[in-house]
C-alpha cells in the first residue's frame, strides 16, 4: 500500500498538459522553500562567522581571564605569590603578569597620538597567555635595541606605525603622566618623556589593537607606568575559552578580597549580546520566507485536490481508504519541502563557502574590527534550519490532505 501511495503522489506531481498551472505553482512553492533555506543558511553562517572572527581577534591581545584588584589603583604588589596560586588551578594553562597604561606617542615634532601601553614578559614567546607574539610581522619579544641614548625597545601596531611613519630602527617619544612633577613656575604638572627605539611591529587584523597599542617589556613598562615592582594585573589562559567565567569565579574564591576577575566574555558582553540578538532577529525574519513558501504549498495542494477530485473519487470507489488519500497529499507536500530544502541547503553551503573563501564582501576595519565578511557554518544551526523547513512544509500539508480525505466517492466522481 505504501508503494501505491508513493506512486500516486509522484504521478500527481508530474507535469501534465491538463495541469500545467498546478505544476508551475508546485515549482514556485519548491523554489520558495529553496530560497528561504538558502537565505537562512547564509545569514546564520554570517552571524556565526562574525562571532567567531571577533572572538578570535579579541583574544589575540585580550586574555581569557584577567585578575585585578578593587580600589582606585590598578595594581598588584604581591603578584608573585598571587601568580603561584593561580597556576595551581587545574584548568589554568599559563599565567603571566601584565602592565597596562596610557600615553602619548610622537615620532616627530608635528604629530602626537594617544596609545595604550601594554607591558608583557619578554620571555614568554611560545607559552604566552595571548597569541599576540605570533602576529609580529617584524621583531620579537627580545626588544633588542641598536641605538644609543634610548630607554629601550618598543613594538608598534602596524597601522599606528604607518601613521607615525615610524619603522624598525626609528626613534619615538612616548609621554607618560606617571611620575609627573608639579612645576610651580608654570603652575602645572610636567609629564615625563621616554625615548624608545622601534624594534618591531605586529599585525593582528583587529583594528583597535593595530591602531592604538604599543608593547613594552614588563620591567620597562613598570617604570614607565610608575608602578615600580608592582603590576596592573595577571593574565590567565585556560584550557577552553568557554569555561573562562567559571575559572574566574573559582580564582576569586581562592584569592579572596581584594582580588577580582574579569573574563573575556564579560569584557565584551555588549558586543556579543548584540550579535546574538541580531542573529535571532534575522533568523526569525528569514524564516518568514519559508512560511510564505509553506502557504504556496497549501495553495498548490488545494488546487491539486480540486484538479484531481474525480480521480480521488474513483480511487475511493475502488477501495482506497481515506487514510491513504490523506497520505498521498502529505507525501506530495513532503516531497516539495524535501526537494526545496535540499536545493536550498546545497546552494546555501556553496554560497557560504564562496563568500568565506573568496572574501568577496569587504568591510571597513575601522568600523567593524575586521576587513571582510566571514561565514562559518555550524552543523547544529544547519540541522535546525533543515529541520524547521521540513517541519513547516509537512505542517502545510495538513489542511489540503484532510480536505482530500473527506471527499465522498459519489460527490467526487460527479465533480465537474
MIPA-540464 format. One record per residue (C-alpha): residue in one letter; residue number from 1; x, y, z. Coordinates in nm, 2 decimals. Layout:
% MIPA-540464
A, NUM, X, Y, Z
...
***
This chain:
% MIPA-540464
X, 1, 0.00, 0.00, 0.00
X, 2, 0.29, 0.24, 0.08
X, 3, 0.44, 0.20, -0.26
X, 4, 0.10, 0.27, -0.42
X, 5, 0.05, 0.59, -0.23
X, 6, 0.41, 0.69, -0.32
X, 7, 0.35, 0.62, -0.69
X, 8, 0.02, 0.82, -0.69
X, 9, 0.19, 1.12, -0.51
X, 10, 0.48, 1.12, -0.76
X, 11, 0.24, 1.09, -1.05
X, 12, 0.03, 1.39, -0.93
X, 13, 0.34, 1.60, -0.91
X, 14, 0.44, 1.53, -1.27
X, 15, 0.36, 1.79, -1.53
X, 16, 0.06, 1.71, -1.75
X, 17, -0.09, 1.92, -2.02
X, 18, -0.42, 1.95, -1.83
X, 19, -0.25, 2.06, -1.51
X, 20, 0.04, 2.28, -1.61
X, 21, -0.08, 2.56, -1.39
X, 22, -0.06, 2.33, -1.08
X, 23, 0.28, 2.22, -1.19
X, 24, 0.40, 2.58, -1.22
X, 25, 0.27, 2.66, -0.88
X, 26, 0.44, 2.35, -0.74
X, 27, 0.77, 2.47, -0.90
X, 28, 0.72, 2.81, -0.74
X, 29, 0.65, 2.66, -0.40
X, 30, 0.96, 2.45, -0.43
X, 31, 1.17, 2.75, -0.53
X, 32, 1.03, 2.95, -0.23
X, 33, 1.14, 2.68, 0.01
X, 34, 1.48, 2.67, -0.16
X, 35, 1.53, 3.05, -0.14
X, 36, 1.42, 3.06, 0.22
X, 37, 1.66, 2.78, 0.33
X, 38, 1.95, 2.94, 0.13
X, 39, 1.90, 3.28, 0.29
X, 40, 1.87, 3.13, 0.64
X, 41, 2.19, 2.92, 0.60
X, 42, 2.39, 3.21, 0.46
X, 43, 2.27, 3.47, 0.71
X, 44, 2.31, 3.24, 1.01
X, 45, 2.66, 3.14, 0.88
X, 46, 2.75, 3.51, 0.86
X, 47, 2.64, 3.58, 1.22
X, 48, 2.84, 3.27, 1.33
X, 49, 3.14, 3.39, 1.13
X, 50, 3.12, 3.73, 1.28
X, 51, 3.11, 3.59, 1.63
X, 52, 3.39, 3.35, 1.57
X, 53, 3.61, 3.61, 1.39
X, 54, 3.55, 3.88, 1.66
X, 55, 3.62, 3.63, 1.94
X, 56, 3.95, 3.52, 1.77
X, 57, 4.05, 3.88, 1.71
X, 58, 3.96, 3.99, 2.07
X, 59, 4.16, 3.70, 2.22
X, 60, 4.47, 3.80, 2.03
X, 61, 4.56, 4.06, 2.29
X, 62, 4.29, 4.00, 2.55
X, 63, 4.34, 3.70, 2.78
X, 64, 4.07, 3.45, 2.88
X, 65, 4.07, 3.58, 3.23
X, 66, 4.23, 3.89, 3.40
X, 67, 4.29, 3.90, 3.77
X, 68, 4.27, 4.26, 3.90
X, 69, 4.21, 4.43, 4.24
X, 70, 3.94, 4.65, 4.37
X, 71, 4.02, 5.01, 4.46
X, 72, 4.13, 5.32, 4.28
X, 73, 4.48, 5.20, 4.19
X, 74, 4.50, 4.93, 3.93
X, 75, 4.80, 4.75, 4.08
X, 76, 4.90, 4.42, 4.25
X, 77, 5.21, 4.45, 4.47
X, 78, 5.25, 4.09, 4.59
X, 79, 5.19, 3.95, 4.24
X, 80, 5.44, 3.67, 4.25
X, 81, 5.26, 3.49, 4.54
X, 82, 4.93, 3.55, 4.36
X, 83, 5.07, 3.41, 4.03
X, 84, 5.17, 3.09, 4.21
X, 85, 4.82, 3.04, 4.35
X, 86, 4.67, 3.10, 4.00
X, 87, 4.90, 2.85, 3.83
X, 88, 4.78, 2.58, 4.07
X, 89, 4.43, 2.58, 3.93
X, 90, 4.38, 2.26, 3.71
X, 91, 4.22, 2.45, 3.42
X, 92, 4.49, 2.72, 3.40
X, 93, 4.74, 2.65, 3.12
X, 94, 4.96, 2.95, 3.19
X, 95, 4.95, 3.29, 3.36
X, 96, 5.17, 3.60, 3.35
X, 97, 5.18, 3.95, 3.49
X, 98, 5.10, 4.25, 3.27
X, 99, 5.10, 4.62, 3.28
X, 100, 4.85, 4.84, 3.10
X, 101, 4.87, 5.22, 3.09
X, 102, 4.81, 5.51, 2.86
X, 103, 5.05, 5.76, 2.70
X, 104, 5.10, 5.99, 2.40
X, 105, 5.34, 5.88, 2.12
X, 106, 5.52, 6.11, 1.89
X, 107, 5.76, 6.03, 1.61
X, 108, 5.83, 6.39, 1.51
X, 109, 5.75, 6.74, 1.61
X, 110, 5.41, 6.77, 1.44
X, 111, 5.20, 6.47, 1.53
X, 112, 5.11, 6.32, 1.87
X, 113, 4.86, 6.04, 1.93
X, 114, 4.72, 5.86, 2.23
X, 115, 4.81, 5.50, 2.27
X, 116, 4.76, 5.20, 2.51
X, 117, 5.09, 5.09, 2.65
X, 118, 5.10, 4.71, 2.72
X, 119, 5.38, 4.56, 2.92
X, 120, 5.44, 4.18, 2.89
X, 121, 5.72, 3.95, 2.99
X, 122, 5.97, 3.92, 2.71
X, 123, 6.05, 3.55, 2.77
X, 124, 5.70, 3.40, 2.73
X, 125, 5.70, 3.36, 2.35
X, 126, 5.57, 3.00, 2.29
X, 127, 5.38, 2.99, 2.62
X, 128, 5.24, 3.35, 2.62
X, 129, 4.90, 3.40, 2.76
X, 130, 4.77, 3.55, 2.44
X, 131, 4.88, 3.47, 2.08
X, 132, 5.00, 3.83, 2.02
X, 133, 5.37, 3.74, 1.97
X, 134, 5.27, 3.52, 1.68
X, 135, 5.14, 3.82, 1.50
X, 136, 5.47, 4.01, 1.50
X, 137, 5.55, 4.09, 1.14
X, 138, 5.90, 4.20, 1.24
X, 139, 6.10, 4.19, 1.56
X, 140, 6.02, 3.97, 1.86
X, 141, 5.99, 3.97, 2.24
X, 142, 6.36, 4.03, 2.28
X, 143, 6.32, 4.41, 2.23
X, 144, 6.69, 4.44, 2.14
X, 145, 6.80, 4.79, 2.06
X, 146, 7.08, 4.92, 1.83
X, 147, 7.06, 5.29, 1.91
X, 148, 7.23, 5.46, 2.20
X, 149, 7.07, 5.70, 2.44
X, 150, 6.72, 5.53, 2.42
X, 151, 6.53, 5.40, 2.72
X, 152, 6.45, 5.07, 2.55
X, 153, 6.27, 4.89, 2.26
X, 154, 5.91, 4.92, 2.17
X, 155, 5.68, 4.73, 1.93
X, 156, 5.41, 4.92, 1.74
X, 157, 5.08, 4.82, 1.58
X, 158, 5.13, 4.83, 1.21
X, 159, 4.85, 5.09, 1.15
X, 160, 5.00, 5.31, 1.42
X, 161, 5.34, 5.26, 1.27
X, 162, 5.22, 5.37, 0.92
X, 163, 5.06, 5.69, 1.05
X, 164, 5.36, 5.78, 1.25
X, 165, 5.59, 5.68, 0.97
X, 166, 5.80, 5.50, 1.24
X, 167, 5.96, 5.17, 1.15
X, 168, 6.23, 4.95, 1.27
X, 169, 6.53, 5.15, 1.39
X, 170, 6.34, 5.48, 1.42
X, 171, 6.30, 5.67, 1.75
X, 172, 5.97, 5.75, 1.90
X, 173, 5.89, 5.96, 2.21
X, 174, 5.62, 5.84, 2.45
X, 175, 5.48, 6.08, 2.71
X, 176, 5.37, 5.94, 3.04
X, 177, 5.17, 6.11, 3.31
X, 178, 5.31, 5.87, 3.57
X, 179, 5.59, 6.03, 3.77
X, 180, 5.50, 6.38, 3.65
X, 181, 5.61, 6.66, 3.88
X, 182, 5.45, 6.99, 3.96
X, 183, 5.63, 7.29, 3.83
X, 184, 5.55, 7.59, 4.05
X, 185, 5.69, 7.83, 3.79
X, 186, 5.43, 7.73, 3.52
X, 187, 5.17, 7.62, 3.77
X, 188, 5.11, 7.28, 3.62
X, 189, 5.24, 6.92, 3.61
X, 190, 5.53, 6.84, 3.38
X, 191, 5.49, 6.49, 3.23
X, 192, 5.78, 6.25, 3.18
X, 193, 5.93, 6.19, 2.84
X, 194, 6.06, 5.85, 2.73
X, 195, 6.26, 5.77, 2.41
X, 196, 6.22, 5.43, 2.26
X, 197, 6.36, 5.25, 1.95
X, 198, 6.11, 5.08, 1.73
X, 199, 6.22, 4.71, 1.74
X, 200, 5.92, 4.55, 1.57
X, 201, 5.56, 4.57, 1.45
X, 202, 5.26, 4.35, 1.49
X, 203, 4.96, 4.30, 1.26
X, 204, 4.66, 4.13, 1.43
X, 205, 4.39, 4.22, 1.18
X, 206, 4.20, 4.38, 1.47
X, 207, 4.18, 4.75, 1.40
X, 208, 4.17, 4.86, 1.77
X, 209, 4.49, 4.67, 1.85
X, 210, 4.68, 4.76, 1.54
X, 211, 4.57, 5.12, 1.55
X, 212, 4.64, 5.21, 1.92
X, 213, 4.85, 4.96, 2.10
X, 214, 5.22, 4.96, 2.17
X, 215, 5.42, 4.68, 2.36
X, 216, 5.70, 4.72, 2.60
X, 217, 5.89, 4.47, 2.81
X, 218, 5.74, 4.42, 3.15
X, 219, 6.01, 4.58, 3.37
X, 220, 6.03, 4.89, 3.14
X, 221, 5.65, 4.92, 3.14
X, 222, 5.65, 4.91, 3.52
X, 223, 5.89, 5.20, 3.53
X, 224, 5.70, 5.39, 3.26
X, 225, 5.37, 5.35, 3.45
X, 226, 5.52, 5.44, 3.78
X, 227, 5.43, 5.10, 3.93
X, 228, 5.79, 5.02, 4.04
X, 229, 5.78, 4.65, 4.12
X, 230, 5.40, 4.62, 4.11
X, 231, 5.19, 4.51, 3.81
X, 232, 4.85, 4.61, 3.68
X, 233, 4.72, 4.25, 3.70
X, 234, 4.77, 3.89, 3.59
X, 235, 4.66, 3.75, 3.26
X, 236, 4.54, 3.39, 3.26
X, 237, 4.49, 3.14, 2.98
X, 238, 4.26, 2.84, 3.04
X, 239, 4.22, 2.52, 2.86
X, 240, 3.89, 2.63, 2.69
X, 241, 3.78, 2.99, 2.65
X, 242, 3.42, 2.90, 2.71
X, 243, 3.50, 2.79, 3.07
X, 244, 3.67, 3.13, 3.15
X, 245, 3.38, 3.26, 3.36
X, 246, 3.38, 2.96, 3.58
X, 247, 3.75, 2.96, 3.62
X, 248, 3.74, 3.33, 3.70
X, 249, 3.49, 3.28, 3.98
X, 250, 3.69, 2.99, 4.13
X, 251, 4.01, 3.20, 4.12
X, 252, 3.83, 3.48, 4.30
X, 253, 3.73, 3.24, 4.58
X, 254, 4.08, 3.11, 4.61
X, 255, 4.25, 3.45, 4.62
X, 256, 3.98, 3.63, 4.82
X, 257, 3.94, 4.00, 4.87
X, 258, 4.06, 4.24, 4.72
X, 259, 4.11, 4.03, 4.41
X, 260, 3.85, 4.02, 4.13
X, 261, 3.84, 3.85, 3.79
X, 262, 3.72, 3.98, 3.45
X, 263, 3.68, 3.72, 3.17
X, 264, 3.68, 3.80, 2.80
X, 265, 3.31, 3.74, 2.77
X, 266, 3.23, 4.00, 3.04
X, 267, 3.47, 4.25, 2.89
X, 268, 3.28, 4.23, 2.55
X, 269, 2.94, 4.12, 2.67
X, 270, 2.75, 4.40, 2.50
X, 271, 2.91, 4.33, 2.16
X, 272, 2.84, 3.95, 2.17
X, 273, 2.49, 4.01, 2.31
X, 274, 2.41, 4.24, 2.02
X, 275, 2.54, 3.99, 1.77
X, 276, 2.33, 3.71, 1.93
X, 277, 2.02, 3.92, 1.93
X, 278, 2.08, 4.02, 1.57
X, 279, 2.13, 3.65, 1.47
X, 280, 1.80, 3.56, 1.63
X, 281, 1.61, 3.85, 1.47
X, 282, 1.75, 3.78, 1.12
X, 283, 1.67, 3.41, 1.16
X, 284, 1.31, 3.48, 1.25
X, 285, 1.27, 3.73, 0.97
X, 286, 1.41, 3.50, 0.71
X, 287, 1.20, 3.21, 0.85
X, 288, 0.90, 3.41, 0.72
X, 289, 1.03, 3.33, 0.36
X, 290, 0.99, 2.96, 0.44
X, 291, 0.65, 3.02, 0.59
X, 292, 0.54, 3.21, 0.28
X, 293, 0.66, 2.91, 0.08
X, 294, 0.45, 2.69, 0.31
X, 295, 0.14, 2.89, 0.21
X, 296, 0.24, 2.83, -0.15
X, 297, 0.24, 2.45, -0.07
X, 298, -0.10, 2.48, 0.08
X, 299, -0.23, 2.66, -0.23
X, 300, -0.06, 2.41, -0.46
X, 301, -0.21, 2.11, -0.28
X, 302, -0.55, 2.27, -0.26
X, 303, -0.55, 2.33, -0.63
X, 304, -0.43, 1.98, -0.69
X, 305, -0.72, 1.84, -0.48
X, 306, -0.96, 2.04, -0.69
X, 307, -0.79, 1.92, -1.01
X, 308, -0.78, 1.56, -0.91
X, 309, -1.12, 1.54, -0.74
X, 310, -1.27, 1.29, -0.99
X, 311, -0.96, 1.07, -0.97
X, 312, -0.98, 1.08, -0.59
X, 313, -1.34, 0.97, -0.61
X, 314, -1.25, 0.68, -0.85
X, 315, -0.97, 0.57, -0.61
X, 316, -1.21, 0.58, -0.32
X, 317, -1.47, 0.39, -0.51
X, 318, -1.21, 0.12, -0.59
X, 319, -1.15, 0.07, -0.22
X, 320, -0.85, 0.31, -0.14
X, 321, -0.92, 0.43, 0.22
X, 322, -0.94, 0.79, 0.32
X, 323, -0.62, 0.74, 0.53
X, 324, -0.43, 0.65, 0.21
X, 325, -0.57, 0.96, 0.02
X, 326, -0.45, 1.17, 0.31
X, 327, -0.11, 1.01, 0.30
X, 328, -0.08, 1.08, -0.08
X, 329, -0.12, 1.45, -0.03
X, 330, 0.11, 1.46, 0.28
X, 331, 0.37, 1.28, 0.07
X, 332, 0.33, 1.54, -0.21
X, 333, 0.39, 1.83, 0.03
X, 334, 0.68, 1.64, 0.19
X, 335, 0.84, 1.59, -0.15
X, 336, 0.81, 1.96, -0.23
X, 337, 0.96, 2.05, 0.11
X, 338, 1.24, 1.79, 0.07
X, 339, 1.34, 1.90, -0.28
X, 340, 1.32, 2.27, -0.19
X, 341, 1.52, 2.21, 0.13
X, 342, 1.78, 2.00, -0.04
X, 343, 1.83, 2.25, -0.32
X, 344, 1.84, 2.54, -0.07
X, 345, 2.09, 2.36, 0.16
X, 346, 2.33, 2.28, -0.12
X, 347, 2.30, 2.64, -0.26
X, 348, 2.34, 2.79, 0.09
X, 349, 2.65, 2.58, 0.16
X, 350, 2.80, 2.67, -0.18
X, 351, 2.74, 3.04, -0.13
X, 352, 2.87, 3.03, 0.23
X, 353, 3.19, 2.87, 0.11
X, 354, 3.23, 3.11, -0.18
X, 355, 3.18, 3.42, 0.04
X, 356, 3.42, 3.29, 0.31
X, 357, 3.70, 3.15, 0.09
X, 358, 3.69, 3.43, -0.17
X, 359, 3.64, 3.71, 0.09
X, 360, 3.41, 3.87, -0.16
X, 361, 3.25, 4.13, 0.08
X, 362, 3.50, 4.38, 0.21
X, 363, 3.43, 4.57, 0.53
X, 364, 3.57, 4.89, 0.68
X, 365, 3.81, 4.76, 0.96
X, 366, 3.78, 5.09, 1.15
X, 367, 3.41, 5.03, 1.19
X, 368, 3.36, 4.65, 1.20
X, 369, 3.70, 4.55, 1.36
X, 370, 3.75, 4.30, 1.06
X, 371, 3.83, 4.36, 0.69
X, 372, 3.59, 4.11, 0.53
X, 373, 3.26, 3.94, 0.59
X, 374, 3.33, 3.59, 0.73
X, 375, 3.09, 3.30, 0.70
X, 376, 3.11, 2.99, 0.93
X, 377, 2.86, 2.70, 0.91
X, 378, 2.78, 2.53, 1.24
X, 379, 2.62, 2.20, 1.18
X, 380, 2.38, 2.24, 1.47
X, 381, 2.24, 2.56, 1.32
X, 382, 2.24, 2.39, 0.97
X, 383, 2.04, 2.09, 1.11
X, 384, 1.79, 2.33, 1.28
X, 385, 1.73, 2.52, 0.95
X, 386, 1.68, 2.20, 0.75
X, 387, 1.46, 2.05, 1.02
X, 388, 1.25, 2.37, 1.06
X, 389, 1.20, 2.38, 0.68
X, 390, 1.08, 2.02, 0.66
X, 391, 0.86, 2.07, 0.96
X, 392, 0.69, 2.38, 0.81
X, 393, 0.64, 2.20, 0.48
X, 394, 0.49, 1.90, 0.64
X, 395, 0.25, 2.11, 0.86
X, 396, 0.14, 2.29, 0.54
X, 397, 0.00, 1.96, 0.40
X, 398, -0.25, 1.90, 0.69
X, 399, -0.54, 2.11, 0.55
X, 400, -0.54, 2.00, 0.19
X, 401, -0.47, 1.64, 0.29
X, 402, -0.77, 1.64, 0.52
X, 403, -0.99, 1.81, 0.26
X, 404, -0.89, 1.54, 0.00
X, 405, -0.96, 1.26, 0.25
X, 406, -1.30, 1.40, 0.34
X, 407, -1.43, 1.38, -0.02
X, 408, -1.70, 1.11, -0.06
X, 409, -1.67, 0.89, -0.37
X, 410, -2.01, 0.98, -0.53
X, 411, -1.97, 1.35, -0.49
X, 412, -1.61, 1.34, -0.61
X, 413, -1.69, 1.14, -0.93
X, 414, -1.98, 1.38, -1.01
X, 415, -1.75, 1.68, -0.97
X, 416, -1.71, 1.90, -1.28
***
